[in-house]
Amino acid sequence: MKDILEQVNHNDGMTVPSGYFEDFAVKMTAMLPEQEWEKAESRVMPRSWWQKSRPYIYLAAMFMGVWCMMKMFDLMRPVSIGPALDNNPVITAAISNDYFFNDYIINEGEMHEYELIEDLYETGYTPDTYYDTDDTEYPNV
């Protein structure tokens, strides 16, 4: 059992007569009948404008489809209104302030003109700083 091929006399059943593949193409061409389209001269029609531009138009349509799909996904995404409270310490401090919460959130931001003017004067507002010295009619913004 050392060499299996010696037991079967080196014959694996795959033999071809000698010289079979040397002139195989010539014999096969001679055996096949000539077709009608082979007899006629080359009848290659010129490509039309549509045939030339069709791959590029299909490519552009594919990219437009992908863009529309991404736009739809973006429109379906939930909209976040403003920054998150966890990431913004200013909003967190403002909401935790009772004065701010009572005046601006509970009262829905209703402040009278007098209260606004009082708050401005308390913070150091002076109307003279916002007007030209030459013309007091128009603010210097």
C-alpha atoms as an extended CHARMM CRD file, in Angstrom:
* protein
*
       141  EXT
         1         1  MET       CA              0.0000000000        0.0000000000        0.0000000000  PROA      1               0.0000000000
         2         2  LYS       CA              2.9750000000        2.2650000000       -0.3950000000  PROA      2               0.0000000000
         3         3  ASP       CA              2.0760000000        3.5670000000       -3.8320000000  PROA      3               0.0000000000
         4         4  ILE       CA             -1.4850000000        3.2560000000       -5.0440000000  PROA      4               0.0000000000
         5         5  LEU       CA             -0.6420000000        4.2480000000       -8.6450000000  PROA      5               0.0000000000
         6         6  GLU       CA              1.7290000000        1.2640000000       -8.9700000000  PROA      6               0.0000000000
         7         7  GLN       CA             -1.1320000000       -1.0310000000       -8.0300000000  PROA      7               0.0000000000
         8         8  VAL       CA             -3.3570000000        0.3350000000      -10.8410000000  PROA      8               0.0000000000
         9         9  ASN       CA             -0.4890000000        0.4060000000      -13.3870000000  PROA      9               0.0000000000
        10        10  HSD       CA             -0.3560000000        4.2270000000      -13.4470000000  PROA      10              0.0000000000
        11        11  ASN       CA             -3.6590000000        4.3290000000      -15.2970000000  PROA      11              0.0000000000
        12        12  ASP       CA             -6.1210000000        6.7790000000      -13.8040000000  PROA      12              0.0000000000
        13        13  GLY       CA             -8.5230000000        6.6280000000      -16.7640000000  PROA      13              0.0000000000
        14        14  MET       CA             -7.7940000000       10.1310000000      -18.0230000000  PROA      14              0.0000000000
        15        15  THR       CA             -5.9490000000        9.5600000000      -21.2620000000  PROA      15              0.0000000000
        16        16  VAL       CA             -6.0730000000       11.4050000000      -24.5760000000  PROA      16              0.0000000000
        17        17  PRO       CA             -4.6840000000       10.2060000000      -27.8890000000  PROA      17              0.0000000000
        18        18  SER       CA             -1.3280000000       11.7020000000      -28.7410000000  PROA      18              0.0000000000
        19        19  GLY       CA             -1.5010000000       14.9590000000      -30.7540000000  PROA      19              0.0000000000
        20        20  TYR       CA             -5.1960000000       15.4540000000      -29.9520000000  PROA      20              0.0000000000
        21        21  PHE       CA             -4.9210000000       19.0390000000      -28.6630000000  PROA      21              0.0000000000
        22        22  GLU       CA             -2.3340000000       20.1850000000      -31.2270000000  PROA      22              0.0000000000
        23        23  ASP       CA             -4.8520000000       20.6560000000      -34.0230000000  PROA      23              0.0000000000
        24        24  PHE       CA             -8.0260000000       20.6750000000      -31.9350000000  PROA      24              0.0000000000
        25        25  ALA       CA             -9.0920000000       24.2480000000      -32.8660000000  PROA      25              0.0000000000
        26        26  VAL       CA             -8.6980000000       23.5860000000      -36.5950000000  PROA      26              0.0000000000
        27        27  LYS       CA            -10.7340000000       20.3540000000      -36.4220000000  PROA      27              0.0000000000
        28        28  MET       CA            -13.4940000000       21.9620000000      -34.3420000000  PROA      28              0.0000000000
        29        29  THR       CA            -13.8150000000       24.9090000000      -36.7670000000  PROA      29              0.0000000000
        30        30  ALA       CA            -14.0690000000       22.5310000000      -39.7090000000  PROA      30              0.0000000000
        31        31  MET       CA            -16.8000000000       20.4640000000      -37.9930000000  PROA      31              0.0000000000
        32        32  LEU       CA            -19.0750000000       23.4410000000      -37.1340000000  PROA      32              0.0000000000
        33        33  PRO       CA            -21.2440000000       24.8850000000      -39.9140000000  PROA      33              0.0000000000
        34        34  GLU       CA            -20.7760000000       28.5570000000      -40.7950000000  PROA      34              0.0000000000
        35        35  GLN       CA            -23.5670000000       30.7730000000      -39.4750000000  PROA      35              0.0000000000
        36        36  GLU       CA            -25.4390000000       33.4820000000      -41.4010000000  PROA      36              0.0000000000
        37        37  TRP       CA            -24.1510000000       36.2870000000      -39.2110000000  PROA      37              0.0000000000
        38        38  GLU       CA            -20.5670000000       35.1390000000      -39.8020000000  PROA      38              0.0000000000
        39        39  LYS       CA            -20.9240000000       35.4350000000      -43.5810000000  PROA      39              0.0000000000
        40        40  ALA       CA            -22.1260000000       39.0250000000      -43.5520000000  PROA      40              0.0000000000
        41        41  GLU       CA            -19.5890000000       41.7600000000      -43.1960000000  PROA      41              0.0000000000
        42        42  SER       CA            -19.2690000000       43.5430000000      -39.8880000000  PROA      42              0.0000000000
        43        43  ARG       CA            -22.5620000000       45.3490000000      -39.2970000000  PROA      43              0.0000000000
        44        44  VAL       CA            -21.7420000000       47.3390000000      -36.1990000000  PROA      44              0.0000000000
        45        45  MET       CA            -24.2520000000       50.1320000000      -35.7790000000  PROA      45              0.0000000000
        46        46  PRO       CA            -23.0300000000       53.4100000000      -34.3290000000  PROA      46              0.0000000000
        47        47  ARG       CA            -24.0940000000       54.0450000000      -30.7640000000  PROA      47              0.0000000000
        48        48  SER       CA            -26.7720000000       56.6660000000      -30.2410000000  PROA      48              0.0000000000
        49        49  TRP       CA            -26.5220000000       59.5770000000      -27.8180000000  PROA      49              0.0000000000
        50        50  TRP       CA            -28.7960000000       57.7500000000      -25.3610000000  PROA      50              0.0000000000
        51        51  GLN       CA            -26.6440000000       54.6140000000      -25.4270000000  PROA      51              0.0000000000
        52        52  LYS       CA            -23.5380000000       56.6830000000      -24.7360000000  PROA      52              0.0000000000
        53        53  SER       CA            -24.9910000000       58.7910000000      -21.9220000000  PROA      53              0.0000000000
        54        54  ARG       CA            -27.2090000000       56.1690000000      -20.2640000000  PROA      54              0.0000000000
        55        55  PRO       CA            -24.5960000000       54.9180000000      -17.7190000000  PROA      55              0.0000000000
        56        56  TYR       CA            -23.8970000000       58.4670000000      -16.5210000000  PROA      56              0.0000000000
        57        57  ILE       CA            -27.5930000000       59.3160000000      -16.2390000000  PROA      57              0.0000000000
        58        58  TYR       CA            -28.2230000000       56.1220000000      -14.2760000000  PROA      58              0.0000000000
        59        59  LEU       CA            -25.3110000000       56.9680000000      -11.9800000000  PROA      59              0.0000000000
        60        60  ALA       CA            -26.6780000000       60.4800000000      -11.3710000000  PROA      60              0.0000000000
        61        61  ALA       CA            -30.1460000000       59.0380000000      -10.6820000000  PROA      61              0.0000000000
        62        62  MET       CA            -28.6520000000       56.5940000000       -8.1930000000  PROA      62              0.0000000000
        63        63  PHE       CA            -26.8890000000       59.3930000000       -6.3020000000  PROA      63              0.0000000000
        64        64  MET       CA            -30.0740000000       61.4840000000       -6.2910000000  PROA      64              0.0000000000
        65        65  GLY       CA            -31.9540000000       58.4860000000       -4.8740000000  PROA      65              0.0000000000
        66        66  VAL       CA            -29.3920000000       58.0700000000       -2.1170000000  PROA      66              0.0000000000
        67        67  TRP       CA            -29.5700000000       61.8050000000       -1.3590000000  PROA      67              0.0000000000
        68        68  CYS       CA            -33.3930000000       61.7100000000       -1.1830000000  PROA      68              0.0000000000
        69        69  MET       CA            -33.2510000000       58.6690000000        1.0830000000  PROA      69              0.0000000000
        70        70  MET       CA            -30.7990000000       60.3990000000        3.4580000000  PROA      70              0.0000000000
        71        71  LYS       CA            -32.9840000000       63.5430000000        3.4210000000  PROA      71              0.0000000000
        72        72  MET       CA            -36.0400000000       61.4550000000        4.3730000000  PROA      72              0.0000000000
        73        73  PHE       CA            -34.1100000000       59.8090000000        7.2120000000  PROA      73              0.0000000000
        74        74  ASP       CA            -33.0840000000       63.2680000000        8.3950000000  PROA      74              0.0000000000
        75        75  LEU       CA            -36.6860000000       64.5230000000        8.2740000000  PROA      75              0.0000000000
        76        76  MET       CA            -37.9320000000       61.4960000000       10.2230000000  PROA      76              0.0000000000
        77        77  ARG       CA            -35.3580000000       62.0340000000       12.9790000000  PROA      77              0.0000000000
        78        78  PRO       CA            -36.8070000000       63.5780000000       16.1430000000  PROA      78              0.0000000000
        79        79  VAL       CA            -35.9790000000       67.2550000000       16.4780000000  PROA      79              0.0000000000
        80        80  SER       CA            -34.2340000000       68.3250000000       19.6440000000  PROA      80              0.0000000000
        81        81  ILE       CA            -35.2230000000       71.7850000000       20.8230000000  PROA      81              0.0000000000
        82        82  GLY       CA            -32.1620000000       73.5520000000       22.1020000000  PROA      82              0.0000000000
        83        83  PRO       CA            -29.2630000000       71.9840000000       23.9510000000  PROA      83              0.0000000000
        84        84  ALA       CA            -29.8230000000       69.2430000000       26.5060000000  PROA      84              0.0000000000
        85        85  LEU       CA            -30.0880000000       70.3350000000       30.1220000000  PROA      85              0.0000000000
        86        86  ASP       CA            -27.4530000000       67.8440000000       31.2060000000  PROA      86              0.0000000000
        87        87  ASN       CA            -24.8260000000       69.4240000000       28.9500000000  PROA      87              0.0000000000
        88        88  ASN       CA            -25.6150000000       73.1010000000       29.6240000000  PROA      88              0.0000000000
        89        89  PRO       CA            -24.7600000000       74.3660000000       33.1240000000  PROA      89              0.0000000000
        90        90  VAL       CA            -26.2610000000       77.8480000000       32.4540000000  PROA      90              0.0000000000
        91        91  ILE       CA            -29.7330000000       76.4600000000       31.7210000000  PROA      91              0.0000000000
        92        92  THR       CA            -29.4870000000       74.0700000000       34.6550000000  PROA      92              0.0000000000
        93        93  ALA       CA            -28.5690000000       76.9350000000       37.0100000000  PROA      93              0.0000000000
        94        94  ALA       CA            -31.3620000000       79.1360000000       35.6280000000  PROA      94              0.0000000000
        95        95  ILE       CA            -34.0180000000       76.4680000000       36.1120000000  PROA      95              0.0000000000
        96        96  SER       CA            -32.8150000000       75.7050000000       39.6070000000  PROA      96              0.0000000000
        97        97  ASN       CA            -33.1150000000       79.4420000000       40.5020000000  PROA      97              0.0000000000
        98        98  ASP       CA            -36.5630000000       79.9950000000       42.0730000000  PROA      98              0.0000000000
        99        99  TYR       CA            -36.7400000000       83.6660000000       41.0140000000  PROA      99              0.0000000000
       100       100  PHE       CA            -36.1090000000       82.8290000000       37.3500000000  PROA      100             0.0000000000
       101       101  PHE       CA            -38.4220000000       79.8380000000       37.3670000000  PROA      101             0.0000000000
       102       102  ASN       CA            -41.3410000000       81.6990000000       38.9880000000  PROA      102             0.0000000000
       103       103  ASP       CA            -41.0530000000       84.8370000000       36.8310000000  PROA      103             0.0000000000
       104       104  TYR       CA            -40.1990000000       83.3920000000       33.4400000000  PROA      104             0.0000000000
       105       105  ILE       CA            -41.4990000000       79.8170000000       33.3510000000  PROA      105             0.0000000000
       106       106  ILE       CA            -44.6360000000       79.8100000000       35.5050000000  PROA      106             0.0000000000
       107       107  ASN       CA            -45.8230000000       83.2600000000       34.4020000000  PROA      107             0.0000000000
       108       108  GLU       CA            -44.8920000000       82.3690000000       30.7890000000  PROA      108             0.0000000000
       109       109  GLY       CA            -42.5320000000       85.2880000000       30.5100000000  PROA      109             0.0000000000
       110       110  GLU       CA            -45.1600000000       87.9600000000       31.1720000000  PROA      110             0.0000000000
       111       111  MET       CA            -43.4130000000       91.0510000000       32.4450000000  PROA      111             0.0000000000
       112       112  HSD       CA            -44.7340000000       94.5530000000       32.3600000000  PROA      112             0.0000000000
       113       113  GLU       CA            -42.7690000000       97.3610000000       30.7870000000  PROA      113             0.0000000000
       114       114  TYR       CA            -42.1880000000       98.9830000000       34.1510000000  PROA      114             0.0000000000
       115       115  GLU       CA            -40.6050000000       95.8120000000       35.5460000000  PROA      115             0.0000000000
       116       116  LEU       CA            -38.3050000000       95.5530000000       32.5270000000  PROA      116             0.0000000000
       117       117  ILE       CA            -37.1520000000       99.1530000000       32.9330000000  PROA      117             0.0000000000
       118       118  GLU       CA            -36.5630000000       98.6200000000       36.6680000000  PROA      118             0.0000000000
       119       119  ASP       CA            -34.4850000000       95.5130000000       35.9450000000  PROA      119             0.0000000000
       120       120  LEU       CA            -32.4330000000       97.4280000000       33.3670000000  PROA      120             0.0000000000
       121       121  TYR       CA            -31.6950000000      100.2750000000       35.7960000000  PROA      121             0.0000000000
       122       122  GLU       CA            -30.7410000000       97.8080000000       38.5230000000  PROA      122             0.0000000000
       123       123  THR       CA            -28.1580000000       96.2330000000       36.1990000000  PROA      123             0.0000000000
       124       124  GLY       CA            -26.5660000000       99.6210000000       35.4290000000  PROA      124             0.0000000000
       125       125  TYR       CA            -28.3450000000      100.6770000000       32.2350000000  PROA      125             0.0000000000
       126       126  THR       CA            -28.1580000000      104.3430000000       31.3350000000  PROA      126             0.0000000000
       127       127  PRO       CA            -29.8840000000      105.5500000000       28.1570000000  PROA      127             0.0000000000
       128       128  ASP       CA            -27.1460000000      108.0930000000       27.4430000000  PROA      128             0.0000000000
       129       129  THR       CA            -24.6690000000      105.3790000000       26.5040000000  PROA      129             0.0000000000
       130       130  TYR       CA            -26.8420000000      104.2570000000       23.5860000000  PROA      130             0.0000000000
       131       131  TYR       CA            -27.3480000000      107.6640000000       21.8870000000  PROA      131             0.0000000000
       132       132  ASP       CA            -25.0190000000      109.8500000000       19.8670000000  PROA      132             0.0000000000
       133       133  THR       CA            -24.0600000000      113.0880000000       21.4860000000  PROA      133             0.0000000000
       134       134  ASP       CA            -24.9080000000      114.9640000000       18.2740000000  PROA      134             0.0000000000
       135       135  ASP       CA            -28.2860000000      113.4360000000       17.5330000000  PROA      135             0.0000000000
       136       136  THR       CA            -30.3480000000      112.0020000000       20.3840000000  PROA      136             0.0000000000
       137       137  GLU       CA            -33.0950000000      110.8180000000       18.0590000000  PROA      137             0.0000000000
       138       138  TYR       CA            -31.3880000000      107.6680000000       16.7490000000  PROA      138             0.0000000000
       139       139  PRO       CA            -29.7210000000      105.0740000000       19.0060000000  PROA      139             0.0000000000
       140       140  ASN       CA            -26.0830000000      104.2550000000       18.4220000000  PROA      140             0.0000000000
       141       141  VAL       CA            -26.4010000000      100.5240000000       17.9090000000  PROA      141             0.0000000000
